[in-house]
Amino acid sequence: MSNVAKQLEEAAQTNHLVLVLFYADWSPHYEWLEPVIDAYEKKVVELIRVNIESDKSVADSYNIETVPAFVLLHKGHELWRQVGELTIDEFRLVLEEF
């Protein structure tokens, strides 16, 4: 089991919201996500990064073929998904919904 798969499994056991960011080395890395997630610390959002090239099995298990892709999970259940660009404001709105 890869490190990422293990992280996802452990996160599913918690009561945290988990944002999974699927990326590739050749795509933008979305560094701005970290400070936004920190701002929502009261909601306890955990970030797990998945490189679709080195963790292909994890990406496949979520049917991710395009990057960037974002999946918000709670206890292993998918709450929201976005494939493609995401702005800071769009991301904030999503976090406020949950």
C-alpha positions, 0 to 999 in steps of 0.5 A, a space after each residue: 500500500 502506498 503512503 498516500 493510500 495509507 494517508 487516505 485510509 487513516 484520514 477516513 477514520 477521523 472526523 476531519 474533512 479531507 481535501 485530496 489534491 490530484 496533480 502531476 509534476 507538469 501541472 501547477 501545484 496550487 501552493 495557495 491551497 495551504 494558507 486557505 486550509 490553514 485559515 479554515 483550521 477550525 473546520 479541521 481540513 486535512 490536505 492529501 496530495 496525490 501525484 497521478 503519475 507516481 500514485 496512479 492506483 490511487 488516482 485510478 480508484 477515484 477515476 481521476 484522469 485530468 489534473 488538477 482535480 480536487 475531491 473533498 471527503 468525509 469519513 471516506 465519502 465523497 462530498 464534492 469534486 472539481 476537475 480543472 482550475 479552482 480559484 481561492 474564492 471558489 475553494 472558500 465557498 466550498 469549505 463554507 458549505 461543509 
